[in-house]
């Protein structure tokens, strides 16, 4: 499976960000349990500032869910495991 057959969840975060530290283990759990169905990409905004600016990231954590290279969903702040998995799968289903 690749980005054309599974959604990509991109986590924009920073190491110093307390809410990011809460979200981090949730994203890791998604990767461990759903990794074959949802690709996880973590982007440290301090190291990839231009990419964060390109996507208009103003607050962190910010989650983007992509389907076939296009942003399908965006969330700011800590989200639950269930929400992120459900919305990742929904993004793929709606866009098919």
N, C-alpha and C positions, 0 to 999 in steps of 0.2 A: 504494500500500500504506500502511496505517496500523497503529496499535497492535492492531487487531483481526485483522490478517492477517499480522503478523510479530512476533516476540518483541522485547522491549525490554530491553537490557542497561544497567543503571544502575551507574555507577562512583562510589562514595563515596570521596573522596580529600582530601588536603590538599597544598598546594604544598611544605610543609616536610618531608613524609614521604618518606623514601628508598625504601621499597618501592613507594610510589605512583609515584615517578619511574621506577621500573623497569616498572611495569604500564602507565603512560600511553602509551608508544609501541605497546604491544601492542593496547590499546583503539583507538588511532588507526589502526593497521593493519587491524583488524577493520572499522572504519568505512569505510576506503578500499576494501577488497576485498569486504566483505559488506553494505555500507550499504543496498543495496536489499532485502536479506533480513532484516537485524537492525538495529533502531533503537538508536543509542547516545545515552545521556544521562550527562553528567558532573555530579556534585554535589560542590561544594567544601564540606566539613563546617564550615569556619570561617565561611563565608558563609550556610550553610543548616543551622545547628545544630539548629533545631527539627525539620526534616525528618529529619535523621540520628537524632535521638532517637526520633522517631515510628516509625522502622524498626528501632530497637534496635541501631544501629551503635555498637559498643563499641571496635572496632579497625579500623584502616584499612591498606590498602585493603579495602573490602568491596564485593563485586559482588552485585547482585540481578538475576535474570533474571525478567522478567514476561511473562506470556502473557494477553492479553485482560484486562489490569488487575489480575491476581492474581499475587502472588509465587510463582514455580514452583521457583526454585533460589536458593541463597545460598552465597557463597564468601567466605572471609576470607583475605587474603594474596595474593601474586602467583600468578596462574594462567597457563598457556600459551595461546597463540593457539588451538591445536587444541582444547584443553579447552573454552574459552569458546565457540567456534563450535559444536562438537559438542553441548555442553549447551544452548545457545540453541535449536538446531534440535530437539534431543530434547524440550525443554520444550514446544515448539509441537506436536510430533507426538503426545506423550502426552496433551495436553489437548484435542486435536481430537475 
